[in-house]
Each structure stands twice: as structure tokens, then as C-alpha cells.
Amino acid sequence: MDLDLRKLRYFAAVAEHRHFGRAAEQLYISQPVLSRQIRALEQELGCALLVRTTRSVQLTPAGEQLHEDARGVFASVDSVVRRVHEADRGVERLVVAFASGLHVSEAVRAFTATHPGVEIELFRLNWWEQDAPLRDGRADVGYLRRPFDDTGLRVLAVGSEQKVSCLPVTHPLARRRALTLADLDGETILDAQARRTSSVEEKFELIAAGHGIAMVPRSVAASYSRPDLVYRPVTDAAPVETCVAVAEDRRERRVLDFVTFAAQTLGEEPPRLAAVD
């Protein structure tokens, strides 16, 4: 079946507001029309997406899944429209994504020196979706750290960095100059399993408030110095691999040229990728 993008946007508005009235106001349509469109979408998909009560709207498991996946669909569609408009205007643009703490400016400078006609846009990646913007078109090239889902991506390892422990300055271990993983046994580690945070800044606020500690890449620690936190090396922690990644189907010359410059400036140069003009 073909998924109706208009109905999907209607559903996303209801899912965001958890309320038909407010969603209808946002969409500039009447509430009865919105209700009919959502029911039609449920019929087309053959499953219930919402649980309606007199006071609220809740998502079913199917609705939660559709709401999560719809973000990628909208981002991909928006990226396609943007690239079509840029092609119509004769604009060449490259969106370079980077993970927190990683610096891509040297690669951008090297690329721009030989590609002055290409506009560069920088895109900071969220830690929980490093890879998604490369697949849905929001970014053309990514400089990121493992682990991430590399399905559908071509990934070139360019380096590695150590992890360090981040602790509140009042923590007993903060007095030590270096730690081992055994020293951290029994500590509350703020990771995706323990507590998902929306940003590095939020995670550090929780650590400073005494809600746990974290293992972070050294470059992140260097970028977020603050007096109420300390960073201590963990001598037996495995290093984190840093990578340059692109979607498997991206073979435009500007994309692959940037990968080459990134590999030369950010780490060891990998084999060149074949380009399609």
C-alpha cells in the first residue's frame, strides 16, 4: 500500500499534542475532518493507532512505532524537497554532521579550499541518533563515534579516543588521579540503559547533582569543562573508534571528495571511494 503523507502528518500532530482539538488548530482544519482522516489511516494500515478517551488521546504500541518512524519519513521528504530546490537554483550544498566533542573544522577548511562553490552546512548529531540523519537525508557526511547502527552506511575508521569517567567534584573517587573499571563497580552509570538524556548538557547536570556518573569520550570532556565536575582516566577502558560515514547510495563527487579530505585531516587515509558524477 502507498502511505498517504498528508494523513501521516495529521497523525503526527495528534501524537505530538495528544489532543485532537489542539492538533486540528495547528493543522488549520476542523476536528471532525481530522478524526475522519485518522480513522481512514487506521483502516488503511489495518490496526488501531490511538486510544481515545473523553479527556486524552494515548498511542497504541503500533501508534508509538508509527510516531517514531514518521520523524524519519518527514526528515527524508524535507531533504528531498530541499535538494530539488537547490538543484533548480544551481546551488551545491554539503551537510556535514558531527558528534558532540568531535571537531570537523579542519576537514571543512581543506575541502572548501578546493571546492569554493559548495556551501557547507554543519549539523550537530544527537548521541541517540548518530546514524539516522545520514540515512534519512538530513546530513550528507557524518563524523561520529561507535557504537551506532551502520546498516546502509559505508563507514571508514579514522581514529580512536579514550573514555574518561565524569564525576561530581564531591565524589570520593574524584580524589584519585586515575581509575579502573573495577573502581566503578556499584556506581550508577548514566547511560542509555539507566537513564536516557536528551543532551550531553542534561547528563552533566544530573552528574553534578549527584544522580550518577558517566563514561564519556575524552574530546567531550575537553569541550565541557566546569568546576563542579572532574574527569578521571579509566586505564583499562576500551578506546572508542571515530569514523567518517556516508549512506551507501551517496556517490556524488562533492560527498566523496569530502570523505577523502576528512580521512586525510582527521586520521589515517583509507582507500578512496569510487565516485559517480
C-alpha atoms as an extended CHARMM CRD file, in Angstrom:
* protein
*
       277  EXT
         1         1  MET       CA              0.0000000000        0.0000000000        0.0000000000  PROA      1               0.0000000000
         2         2  ASP       CA              1.0440000000        3.6330000000       -0.5200000000  PROA      2               0.0000000000
         3         3  LEU       CA              1.2180000000        5.6120000000        2.7250000000  PROA      3               0.0000000000
         4         4  ASP       CA             -0.6220000000        8.9280000000        2.4520000000  PROA      4               0.0000000000
         5         5  LEU       CA              1.8530000000       11.5780000000        3.6070000000  PROA      5               0.0000000000
         6         6  ARG       CA             -0.9200000000       14.0570000000        4.4250000000  PROA      6               0.0000000000
         7         7  LYS       CA             -2.6490000000       11.5800000000        6.7390000000  PROA      7               0.0000000000
         8         8  LEU       CA              0.6950000000       10.7550000000        8.3070000000  PROA      8               0.0000000000
         9         9  ARG       CA              1.2640000000       14.4350000000        9.1160000000  PROA      9               0.0000000000
        10        10  TYR       CA             -2.2250000000       14.6110000000       10.6190000000  PROA      10              0.0000000000
        11        11  PHE       CA             -1.4470000000       11.5920000000       12.7890000000  PROA      11              0.0000000000
        12        12  ALA       CA              1.9060000000       13.0830000000       13.8710000000  PROA      12              0.0000000000
        13        13  ALA       CA              0.1700000000       16.2730000000       15.0170000000  PROA      13              0.0000000000
        14        14  VAL       CA             -2.2850000000       14.2920000000       17.1510000000  PROA      14              0.0000000000
        15        15  ALA       CA              0.5580000000       12.1730000000       18.5320000000  PROA      15              0.0000000000
        16        16  GLU       CA              2.5250000000       15.2760000000       19.4870000000  PROA      16              0.0000000000
        17        17  HSD       CA             -0.3760000000       17.0910000000       21.1550000000  PROA      17              0.0000000000
        18        18  ARG       CA             -2.2060000000       14.0150000000       22.4750000000  PROA      18              0.0000000000
        19        19  HSD       CA             -5.3250000000       16.0280000000       21.7300000000  PROA      19              0.0000000000
        20        20  PHE       CA             -7.4970000000       16.2600000000       18.6000000000  PROA      20              0.0000000000
        21        21  GLY       CA             -8.5960000000       19.8310000000       19.2100000000  PROA      21              0.0000000000
        22        22  ARG       CA             -5.1070000000       21.2810000000       19.5760000000  PROA      22              0.0000000000
        23        23  ALA       CA             -3.8300000000       19.2190000000       16.6420000000  PROA      23              0.0000000000
        24        24  ALA       CA             -6.6900000000       20.4720000000       14.4570000000  PROA      24              0.0000000000
        25        25  GLU       CA             -5.8500000000       24.0750000000       15.3810000000  PROA      25              0.0000000000
        26        26  GLN       CA             -2.2160000000       23.5240000000       14.4080000000  PROA      26              0.0000000000
        27        27  LEU       CA             -3.2500000000       21.9860000000       11.0800000000  PROA      27              0.0000000000
        28        28  TYR       CA             -5.9110000000       24.6420000000       10.3510000000  PROA      28              0.0000000000
        29        29  ILE       CA             -8.6080000000       22.0310000000        9.7940000000  PROA      29              0.0000000000
        30        30  SER       CA            -11.7510000000       21.1460000000       11.7140000000  PROA      30              0.0000000000
        31        31  GLN       CA            -11.6690000000       18.4740000000       14.3980000000  PROA      31              0.0000000000
        32        32  PRO       CA            -14.2540000000       16.2150000000       12.6430000000  PROA      32              0.0000000000
        33        33  VAL       CA            -12.1710000000       16.2620000000        9.4490000000  PROA      33              0.0000000000
        34        34  LEU       CA             -9.0590000000       15.3460000000       11.4410000000  PROA      34              0.0000000000
        35        35  SER       CA            -10.8700000000       12.4910000000       13.1840000000  PROA      35              0.0000000000
        36        36  ARG       CA            -12.0760000000       11.0880000000        9.8590000000  PROA      36              0.0000000000
        37        37  GLN       CA             -8.5730000000       11.2370000000        8.3970000000  PROA      37              0.0000000000
        38        38  ILE       CA             -7.0670000000        9.4060000000       11.3700000000  PROA      38              0.0000000000
        39        39  ARG       CA             -9.7590000000        6.7080000000       11.2010000000  PROA      39              0.0000000000
        40        40  ALA       CA             -9.0730000000        6.3430000000        7.4710000000  PROA      40              0.0000000000
        41        41  LEU       CA             -5.3460000000        5.9190000000        8.1820000000  PROA      41              0.0000000000
        42        42  GLU       CA             -6.0880000000        3.2420000000       10.7810000000  PROA      42              0.0000000000
        43        43  GLN       CA             -8.3070000000        1.4130000000        8.2840000000  PROA      43              0.0000000000
        44        44  GLU       CA             -5.6370000000        1.5660000000        5.6050000000  PROA      44              0.0000000000
        45        45  LEU       CA             -3.0000000000        0.2020000000        7.9920000000  PROA      45              0.0000000000
        46        46  GLY       CA             -5.3760000000       -2.3450000000        9.4800000000  PROA      46              0.0000000000
        47        47  CYS       CA             -4.5770000000       -1.5000000000       13.1020000000  PROA      47              0.0000000000
        48        48  ALA       CA             -5.5230000000        0.9380000000       15.8480000000  PROA      48              0.0000000000
        49        49  LEU       CA             -3.0710000000        3.7930000000       16.3640000000  PROA      49              0.0000000000
        50        50  LEU       CA             -4.8210000000        5.7300000000       19.1130000000  PROA      50              0.0000000000
        51        51  VAL       CA             -6.8480000000        5.0450000000       22.2290000000  PROA      51              0.0000000000
        52        52  ARG       CA             -9.3990000000        7.8420000000       22.5360000000  PROA      52              0.0000000000
        53        53  THR       CA            -10.9750000000        8.8950000000       25.8320000000  PROA      53              0.0000000000
        54        54  THR       CA            -13.1040000000       11.8840000000       26.7270000000  PROA      54              0.0000000000
        55        55  ARG       CA            -10.0800000000       13.7190000000       28.1330000000  PROA      55              0.0000000000
        56        56  SER       CA             -6.9930000000       12.4750000000       26.3390000000  PROA      56              0.0000000000
        57        57  VAL       CA             -5.5170000000       10.5400000000       23.4570000000  PROA      57              0.0000000000
        58        58  GLN       CA             -2.9840000000        7.7650000000       24.0230000000  PROA      58              0.0000000000
        59        59  LEU       CA             -0.8900000000        5.9340000000       21.4480000000  PROA      59              0.0000000000
        60        60  THR       CA             -1.1520000000        2.1860000000       21.0000000000  PROA      60              0.0000000000
        61        61  PRO       CA              2.1110000000        0.2290000000       20.5230000000  PROA      61              0.0000000000
        62        62  ALA       CA              1.5010000000        0.4740000000       16.7680000000  PROA      62              0.0000000000
        63        63  GLY       CA              0.9180000000        4.2040000000       17.1430000000  PROA      63              0.0000000000
        64        64  GLU       CA              4.1450000000        4.6360000000       19.1160000000  PROA      64              0.0000000000
        65        65  GLN       CA              6.0600000000        2.8340000000       16.3800000000  PROA      65              0.0000000000
        66        66  LEU       CA              4.4840000000        4.9040000000       13.6210000000  PROA      66              0.0000000000
        67        67  HSD       CA              5.1370000000        8.1190000000       15.5320000000  PROA      67              0.0000000000
        68        68  GLU       CA              8.8240000000        7.2300000000       15.9360000000  PROA      68              0.0000000000
        69        69  ASP       CA              9.2530000000        6.1810000000       12.3000000000  PROA      69              0.0000000000
        70        70  ALA       CA              7.3180000000        9.1920000000       10.9620000000  PROA      70              0.0000000000
        71        71  ARG       CA             10.0790000000       11.5510000000       12.0870000000  PROA      71              0.0000000000
        72        72  GLY       CA             12.4890000000        9.8680000000        9.7200000000  PROA      72              0.0000000000
        73        73  VAL       CA              9.9370000000        9.8940000000        6.9030000000  PROA      73              0.0000000000
        74        74  PHE       CA              9.3220000000       13.6320000000        7.2670000000  PROA      74              0.0000000000
        75        75  ALA       CA             13.0320000000       14.3640000000        7.5140000000  PROA      75              0.0000000000
        76        76  SER       CA             13.7090000000       12.3470000000        4.3660000000  PROA      76              0.0000000000
        77        77  VAL       CA             10.9110000000       14.0640000000        2.4310000000  PROA      77              0.0000000000
        78        78  ASP       CA             12.0680000000       17.5030000000        3.5720000000  PROA      78              0.0000000000
        79        79  SER       CA             15.6140000000       16.6820000000        2.4900000000  PROA      79              0.0000000000
        80        80  VAL       CA             14.4420000000       15.5720000000       -0.9550000000  PROA      80              0.0000000000
        81        81  VAL       CA             12.4610000000       18.7880000000       -1.4050000000  PROA      81              0.0000000000
        82        82  ARG       CA             15.4450000000       20.8700000000       -0.2680000000  PROA      82              0.0000000000
        83        83  ARG       CA             17.8020000000       19.1620000000       -2.7190000000  PROA      83              0.0000000000
        84        84  VAL       CA             15.3160000000       19.5860000000       -5.5910000000  PROA      84              0.0000000000
        85        85  HSD       CA             15.0530000000       23.3210000000       -4.8940000000  PROA      85              0.0000000000
        86        86  GLU       CA             18.8340000000       23.6310000000       -4.6210000000  PROA      86              0.0000000000
        87        87  ALA       CA             19.2930000000       21.8450000000       -7.9620000000  PROA      87              0.0000000000
        88        88  ASP       CA             16.7400000000       24.1720000000       -9.5380000000  PROA      88              0.0000000000
        89        89  ARG       CA             18.7030000000       27.2020000000       -8.2690000000  PROA      89              0.0000000000
        90        90  GLY       CA             22.0530000000       25.7080000000       -9.2370000000  PROA      90              0.0000000000
        91        91  VAL       CA             23.1620000000       25.5280000000       -5.5970000000  PROA      91              0.0000000000
        92        92  GLU       CA             25.6150000000       22.8770000000       -4.4080000000  PROA      92              0.0000000000
        93        93  ARG       CA             25.3760000000       22.2100000000       -0.6860000000  PROA      93              0.0000000000
        94        94  LEU       CA             27.0300000000       19.7080000000        1.6260000000  PROA      94              0.0000000000
        95        95  VAL       CA             25.6030000000       18.9950000000        5.0800000000  PROA      95              0.0000000000
        96        96  VAL       CA             28.3510000000       17.7380000000        7.3890000000  PROA      96              0.0000000000
        97        97  ALA       CA             27.2000000000       16.1560000000       10.6440000000  PROA      97              0.0000000000
        98        98  PHE       CA             29.4050000000       15.7100000000       13.7080000000  PROA      98              0.0000000000
        99        99  ALA       CA             29.0630000000       14.1470000000       17.1360000000  PROA      99              0.0000000000
       100       100  SER       CA             29.4800000000       16.1970000000       20.3210000000  PROA      100             0.0000000000
       101       101  GLY       CA             33.1330000000       16.8650000000       21.1010000000  PROA      101             0.0000000000
       102       102  LEU       CA             34.4010000000       15.9720000000       17.6270000000  PROA      102             0.0000000000
       103       103  HSD       CA             35.7990000000       18.8430000000       15.5590000000  PROA      103             0.0000000000
       104       104  VAL       CA             35.3460000000       18.7210000000       11.8090000000  PROA      104             0.0000000000
       105       105  SER       CA             36.5230000000       22.2560000000       11.0200000000  PROA      105             0.0000000000
       106       106  GLU       CA             39.9360000000       21.2170000000        9.6690000000  PROA      106             0.0000000000
       107       107  ALA       CA             38.3210000000       18.9320000000        7.1000000000  PROA      107             0.0000000000
       108       108  VAL       CA             35.8530000000       21.6850000000        6.1690000000  PROA      108             0.0000000000
       109       109  ARG       CA             38.6900000000       24.1610000000        5.5960000000  PROA      109             0.0000000000
       110       110  ALA       CA             40.6180000000       21.7090000000        3.4190000000  PROA      110             0.0000000000
       111       111  PHE       CA             37.5330000000       20.8620000000        1.3740000000  PROA      111             0.0000000000
       112       112  THR       CA             36.4420000000       24.4910000000        0.9350000000  PROA      112             0.0000000000
       113       113  ALA       CA             39.8860000000       25.4740000000       -0.3590000000  PROA      113             0.0000000000
       114       114  THR       CA             39.3480000000       23.3020000000       -3.4450000000  PROA      114             0.0000000000
       115       115  HSD       CA             35.5390000000       23.4320000000       -3.6230000000  PROA      115             0.0000000000
       116       116  PRO       CA             34.7210000000       27.1320000000       -3.0710000000  PROA      116             0.0000000000
       117       117  GLY       CA             31.3840000000       26.8200000000       -4.8780000000  PROA      117             0.0000000000
       118       118  VAL       CA             29.9690000000       24.2430000000       -2.4350000000  PROA      118             0.0000000000
       119       119  GLU       CA             28.0240000000       25.6740000000        0.5090000000  PROA      119             0.0000000000
       120       120  ILE       CA             28.8010000000       23.8890000000        3.7870000000  PROA      120             0.0000000000
       121       121  GLU       CA             26.1510000000       23.4320000000        6.4660000000  PROA      121             0.0000000000
       122       122  LEU       CA             27.1160000000       21.9390000000        9.8360000000  PROA      122             0.0000000000
       123       123  PHE       CA             24.7430000000       19.6530000000       11.7310000000  PROA      123             0.0000000000
       124       124  ARG       CA             25.3520000000       18.5570000000       15.3330000000  PROA      124             0.0000000000
       125       125  LEU       CA             24.3030000000       14.9710000000       15.9060000000  PROA      125             0.0000000000
       126       126  ASN       CA             22.2840000000       13.8150000000       18.8830000000  PROA      126             0.0000000000
       127       127  TRP       CA             24.0070000000       10.9460000000       20.6550000000  PROA      127             0.0000000000
       128       128  TRP       CA             20.9720000000        8.6580000000       20.3660000000  PROA      128             0.0000000000
       129       129  GLU       CA             20.6470000000        9.0350000000       16.5680000000  PROA      129             0.0000000000
       130       130  GLN       CA             24.1380000000        9.4830000000       15.2020000000  PROA      130             0.0000000000
       131       131  ASP       CA             23.4060000000        7.4120000000       12.1120000000  PROA      131             0.0000000000
       132       132  ALA       CA             19.7540000000        8.2860000000       11.3190000000  PROA      132             0.0000000000
       133       133  PRO       CA             20.4170000000       11.7000000000        9.6720000000  PROA      133             0.0000000000
       134       134  LEU       CA             22.7470000000       10.0140000000        7.1720000000  PROA      134             0.0000000000
       135       135  ARG       CA             20.0380000000        7.5820000000        6.1180000000  PROA      135             0.0000000000
       136       136  ASP       CA             17.0880000000        9.9800000000        6.0100000000  PROA      136             0.0000000000
       137       137  GLY       CA             18.9590000000       12.6960000000        4.1190000000  PROA      137             0.0000000000
       138       138  ARG       CA             19.3220000000       15.3650000000        6.7790000000  PROA      138             0.0000000000
       139       139  ALA       CA             23.1150000000       15.0090000000        6.5150000000  PROA      139             0.0000000000
       140       140  ASP       CA             25.3960000000       14.0320000000        3.6410000000  PROA      140             0.0000000000
       141       141  VAL       CA             28.5100000000       13.0430000000        5.5920000000  PROA      141             0.0000000000
       142       142  GLY       CA             28.9740000000       12.2300000000        9.2680000000  PROA      142             0.0000000000
       143       143  TYR       CA             31.9340000000       12.3320000000       11.6530000000  PROA      143             0.0000000000
       144       144  LEU       CA             30.8300000000       10.1230000000       14.5330000000  PROA      144             0.0000000000
       145       145  ARG       CA             31.7880000000        7.5530000000       17.1200000000  PROA      145             0.0000000000
       146       146  ARG       CA             30.8900000000        3.9460000000       17.5310000000  PROA      146             0.0000000000
       147       147  PRO       CA             28.6480000000        2.3470000000       18.5890000000  PROA      147             0.0000000000
       148       148  PHE       CA             25.9850000000        3.1520000000       16.0190000000  PROA      148             0.0000000000
       149       149  ASP       CA             23.8610000000        1.2350000000       13.5320000000  PROA      149             0.0000000000
       150       150  ASP       CA             25.9230000000        1.0630000000       10.3360000000  PROA      150             0.0000000000
       151       151  THR       CA             23.2050000000       -0.6440000000        8.3030000000  PROA      151             0.0000000000
       152       152  GLY       CA             23.0160000000        1.0450000000        4.9000000000  PROA      152             0.0000000000
       153       153  LEU       CA             26.1710000000        3.0760000000        5.5390000000  PROA      153             0.0000000000
       154       154  ARG       CA             29.7230000000        2.9900000000        4.2720000000  PROA      154             0.0000000000
       155       155  VAL       CA             31.9620000000        3.5730000000        7.2670000000  PROA      155             0.0000000000
       156       156  LEU       CA             35.6500000000        4.4910000000        7.2990000000  PROA      156             0.0000000000
       157       157  ALA       CA             37.5080000000        4.3020000000       10.6120000000  PROA      157             0.0000000000
       158       158  VAL       CA             39.7500000000        7.3580000000       11.0070000000  PROA      158             0.0000000000
       159       159  GLY       CA             40.9250000000        7.1570000000       14.6090000000  PROA      159             0.0000000000
       160       160  SER       CA             40.0850000000        6.4050000000       18.2130000000  PROA      160             0.0000000000
       161       161  GLU       CA             39.9200000000        8.1480000000       21.5630000000  PROA      161             0.0000000000
       162       162  GLN       CA             39.9480000000        7.0990000000       25.1730000000  PROA      162             0.0000000000
       163       163  LYS       CA             36.9720000000        7.2900000000       27.5040000000  PROA      163             0.0000000000
       164       164  VAL       CA             37.2030000000        9.0290000000       30.8340000000  PROA      164             0.0000000000
       165       165  SER       CA             34.9570000000        8.9370000000       33.8750000000  PROA      165             0.0000000000
       166       166  CYS       CA             32.9100000000       12.0370000000       34.6700000000  PROA      166             0.0000000000
       167       167  LEU       CA             32.1990000000       12.5070000000       38.3890000000  PROA      167             0.0000000000
       168       168  PRO       CA             30.8300000000       15.2320000000       40.6320000000  PROA      168             0.0000000000
       169       169  VAL       CA             33.6830000000       17.0610000000       42.3310000000  PROA      169             0.0000000000
       170       170  THR       CA             32.3600000000       15.8580000000       45.7200000000  PROA      170             0.0000000000
       171       171  HSD       CA             32.5470000000       12.1480000000       44.7710000000  PROA      171             0.0000000000
       172       172  PRO       CA             35.0870000000       10.0890000000       46.8000000000  PROA      172             0.0000000000
       173       173  LEU       CA             36.6990000000        8.8180000000       43.5830000000  PROA      173             0.0000000000
       174       174  ALA       CA             37.2900000000       12.3880000000       42.4280000000  PROA      174             0.0000000000
       175       175  ARG       CA             40.3610000000       12.4860000000       44.6920000000  PROA      175             0.0000000000
       176       176  ARG       CA             42.0080000000        9.7140000000       42.6640000000  PROA      176             0.0000000000
       177       177  ARG       CA             44.2540000000       10.6170000000       39.7160000000  PROA      177             0.0000000000
       178       178  ALA       CA             43.2380000000        7.5570000000       37.6600000000  PROA      178             0.0000000000
       179       179  LEU       CA             40.6460000000        4.8050000000       37.9100000000  PROA      179             0.0000000000
       180       180  THR       CA             39.9700000000        1.2960000000       36.6520000000  PROA      180             0.0000000000
       181       181  LEU       CA             36.6690000000       -0.2530000000       35.6220000000  PROA      181             0.0000000000
       182       182  ALA       CA             36.6900000000       -2.2160000000       38.8920000000  PROA      182             0.0000000000
       183       183  ASP       CA             36.7080000000        1.0800000000       40.8070000000  PROA      183             0.0000000000
       184       184  LEU       CA             33.3830000000        1.9330000000       39.1660000000  PROA      184             0.0000000000
       185       185  ASP       CA             31.6130000000       -1.2750000000       40.2160000000  PROA      185             0.0000000000
       186       186  GLY       CA             28.4350000000       -0.4430000000       42.0800000000  PROA      186             0.0000000000
       187       187  GLU       CA             28.2670000000        3.1030000000       40.7410000000  PROA      187             0.0000000000
       188       188  THR       CA             25.1450000000        4.3570000000       38.9280000000  PROA      188             0.0000000000
       189       189  ILE       CA             26.3060000000        4.8240000000       35.3420000000  PROA      189             0.0000000000
       190       190  LEU       CA             24.1640000000        7.2720000000       33.4130000000  PROA      190             0.0000000000
       191       191  ASP       CA             23.9190000000        5.5940000000       30.0250000000  PROA      191             0.0000000000
       192       192  ALA       CA             21.0490000000        4.8170000000       27.6410000000  PROA      192             0.0000000000
       193       193  GLN       CA             20.0280000000        1.8070000000       29.7130000000  PROA      193             0.0000000000
       194       194  ALA       CA             19.9980000000        3.5920000000       33.0820000000  PROA      194             0.0000000000
       195       195  ARG       CA             18.5420000000        6.9370000000       32.0730000000  PROA      195             0.0000000000
       196       196  ARG       CA             18.1450000000        8.3870000000       28.6200000000  PROA      196             0.0000000000
       197       197  THR       CA             19.0370000000       12.0720000000       28.4540000000  PROA      197             0.0000000000
       198       198  SER       CA             18.3120000000       14.4430000000       25.5950000000  PROA      198             0.0000000000
       199       199  SER       CA             21.7490000000       16.0690000000       25.5400000000  PROA      199             0.0000000000
       200       200  VAL       CA             25.2540000000       15.9850000000       26.9630000000  PROA      200             0.0000000000
       201       201  GLU       CA             24.4120000000       19.1170000000       28.9420000000  PROA      201             0.0000000000
       202       202  GLU       CA             21.4740000000       17.3850000000       30.6380000000  PROA      202             0.0000000000
       203       203  LYS       CA             23.6380000000       14.3860000000       31.5030000000  PROA      203             0.0000000000
       204       204  PHE       CA             26.2950000000       16.5870000000       33.0910000000  PROA      204             0.0000000000
       205       205  GLU       CA             23.6730000000       18.4620000000       35.1060000000  PROA      205             0.0000000000
       206       206  LEU       CA             22.4550000000       15.1380000000       36.5200000000  PROA      206             0.0000000000
       207       207  ILE       CA             26.0050000000       14.0860000000       37.3750000000  PROA      207             0.0000000000
       208       208  ALA       CA             26.7460000000       17.3870000000       39.0950000000  PROA      208             0.0000000000
       209       209  ALA       CA             23.5060000000       16.9630000000       41.0910000000  PROA      209             0.0000000000
       210       210  GLY       CA             24.6870000000       13.5700000000       42.3580000000  PROA      210             0.0000000000
       211       211  HSD       CA             22.4570000000       11.2730000000       40.2870000000  PROA      211             0.0000000000
       212       212  GLY       CA             25.3110000000        9.1390000000       38.9640000000  PROA      212             0.0000000000
       213       213  ILE       CA             28.4920000000        9.1850000000       36.9300000000  PROA      213             0.0000000000
       214       214  ALA       CA             29.2530000000        8.6240000000       33.2570000000  PROA      214             0.0000000000
       215       215  MET       CA             31.9060000000        7.3650000000       30.8820000000  PROA      215             0.0000000000
       216       216  VAL       CA             32.4690000000        9.9250000000       28.1410000000  PROA      216             0.0000000000
       217       217  PRO       CA             34.9690000000       10.3100000000       25.2820000000  PROA      217             0.0000000000
       218       218  ARG       CA             37.9650000000       12.4500000000       26.1190000000  PROA      218             0.0000000000
       219       219  SER       CA             37.0160000000       15.0400000000       23.4760000000  PROA      219             0.0000000000
       220       220  VAL       CA             33.6170000000       15.5420000000       25.1150000000  PROA      220             0.0000000000
       221       221  ALA       CA             35.3040000000       16.0670000000       28.4810000000  PROA      221             0.0000000000
       222       222  ALA       CA             37.6220000000       18.6560000000       26.9170000000  PROA      222             0.0000000000
       223       223  SER       CA             34.6470000000       20.5190000000       25.4370000000  PROA      223             0.0000000000
       224       224  TYR       CA             32.6360000000       20.6540000000       28.6700000000  PROA      224             0.0000000000
       225       225  SER       CA             34.8740000000       21.8520000000       31.4670000000  PROA      225             0.0000000000
       226       226  ARG       CA             33.0180000000       23.0110000000       34.5940000000  PROA      226             0.0000000000
       227       227  PRO       CA             34.0500000000       23.4980000000       38.2370000000  PROA      227             0.0000000000
       228       228  ASP       CA             31.5390000000       21.0530000000       39.7240000000  PROA      228             0.0000000000
       229       229  LEU       CA             32.7190000000       18.0900000000       37.6310000000  PROA      229             0.0000000000
       230       230  VAL       CA             36.0080000000       16.2250000000       37.3360000000  PROA      230             0.0000000000
       231       231  TYR       CA             37.2440000000       13.8190000000       34.6920000000  PROA      231             0.0000000000
       232       232  ARG       CA             39.4990000000       10.9050000000       35.5200000000  PROA      232             0.0000000000
       233       233  PRO       CA             41.1420000000        8.4810000000       33.0730000000  PROA      233             0.0000000000
       234       234  VAL       CA             39.9960000000        4.8700000000       33.2520000000  PROA      234             0.0000000000
       235       235  THR       CA             43.1570000000        2.9730000000       32.4480000000  PROA      235             0.0000000000
       236       236  ASP       CA             41.5700000000       -0.2940000000       31.2860000000  PROA      236             0.0000000000
       237       237  ALA       CA             38.5950000000        1.1290000000       29.3540000000  PROA      237             0.0000000000
       238       238  ALA       CA             38.4780000000        0.2410000000       25.6530000000  PROA      238             0.0000000000
       239       239  PRO       CA             39.0240000000        3.1580000000       23.2670000000  PROA      239             0.0000000000
       240       240  VAL       CA             36.1650000000        4.4920000000       21.1260000000  PROA      240             0.0000000000
       241       241  GLU       CA             36.5030000000        4.3080000000       17.3520000000  PROA      241             0.0000000000
       242       242  THR       CA             35.8600000000        7.5140000000       15.3890000000  PROA      242             0.0000000000
       243       243  CYS       CA             34.5330000000        7.2130000000       11.8380000000  PROA      243             0.0000000000
       244       244  VAL       CA             33.5160000000        9.0670000000        8.7250000000  PROA      244             0.0000000000
       245       245  ALA       CA             30.2770000000        7.6820000000        7.3110000000  PROA      245             0.0000000000
       246       246  VAL       CA             28.0230000000        8.1970000000        4.2950000000  PROA      246             0.0000000000
       247       247  ALA       CA             24.9250000000        6.4300000000        3.0490000000  PROA      247             0.0000000000
       248       248  GLU       CA             25.7180000000        3.5550000000        0.6950000000  PROA      248             0.0000000000
       249       249  ASP       CA             23.8600000000        5.1710000000       -2.2080000000  PROA      249             0.0000000000
       250       250  ARG       CA             25.6190000000        8.5510000000       -1.9630000000  PROA      250             0.0000000000
       251       251  ARG       CA             28.2340000000        8.7340000000       -4.7150000000  PROA      251             0.0000000000
       252       252  GLU       CA             28.1640000000       12.4030000000       -5.6910000000  PROA      252             0.0000000000
       253       253  ARG       CA             31.6240000000       13.8320000000       -6.3230000000  PROA      253             0.0000000000
       254       254  ARG       CA             31.3670000000       16.5060000000       -3.5970000000  PROA      254             0.0000000000
       255       255  VAL       CA             30.3440000000       13.9100000000       -0.9890000000  PROA      255             0.0000000000
       256       256  LEU       CA             33.1810000000       11.5240000000       -1.7510000000  PROA      256             0.0000000000
       257       257  ASP       CA             35.7130000000       14.3300000000       -2.0730000000  PROA      257             0.0000000000
       258       258  PHE       CA             34.7980000000       15.4880000000        1.4130000000  PROA      258             0.0000000000
       259       259  VAL       CA             35.2540000000       11.9300000000        2.7280000000  PROA      259             0.0000000000
       260       260  THR       CA             38.7700000000       11.9370000000        1.2680000000  PROA      260             0.0000000000
       261       261  PHE       CA             39.6400000000       15.2740000000        2.8880000000  PROA      261             0.0000000000
       262       262  ALA       CA             38.1340000000       14.1310000000        6.1890000000  PROA      262             0.0000000000
       263       263  ALA       CA             40.1940000000       10.9540000000        6.1430000000  PROA      263             0.0000000000
       264       264  GLN       CA             43.3770000000       12.9160000000        5.4400000000  PROA      264             0.0000000000
       265       265  THR       CA             42.8220000000       15.5370000000        8.1400000000  PROA      265             0.0000000000
       266       266  LEU       CA             41.0170000000       13.5940000000       10.8490000000  PROA      266             0.0000000000
       267       267  GLY       CA             43.0500000000       10.3820000000       10.8150000000  PROA      267             0.0000000000
       268       268  GLU       CA             44.7400000000        7.8310000000        8.6270000000  PROA      268             0.0000000000
       269       269  GLU       CA             43.7220000000        7.9720000000        4.9770000000  PROA      269             0.0000000000
       270       270  PRO       CA             41.5630000000        4.9840000000        3.9150000000  PROA      270             0.0000000000
       271       271  PRO       CA             41.2330000000        3.7170000000        0.3370000000  PROA      271             0.0000000000
       272       272  ARG       CA             39.4480000000        6.1850000000       -1.9590000000  PROA      272             0.0000000000
       273       273  LEU       CA             35.8080000000        5.5150000000       -2.8320000000  PROA      273             0.0000000000
       274       274  ALA       CA             34.6900000000        5.3660000000       -6.4450000000  PROA      274             0.0000000000
       275       275  ALA       CA             32.7280000000        8.4690000000       -7.4710000000  PROA      275             0.0000000000
       276       276  VAL       CA             29.8290000000        8.9110000000       -9.8210000000  PROA      276             0.0000000000
       277       277  ASP       CA             29.4860000000       12.4320000000      -11.2170000000  PROA      277             0.0000000000
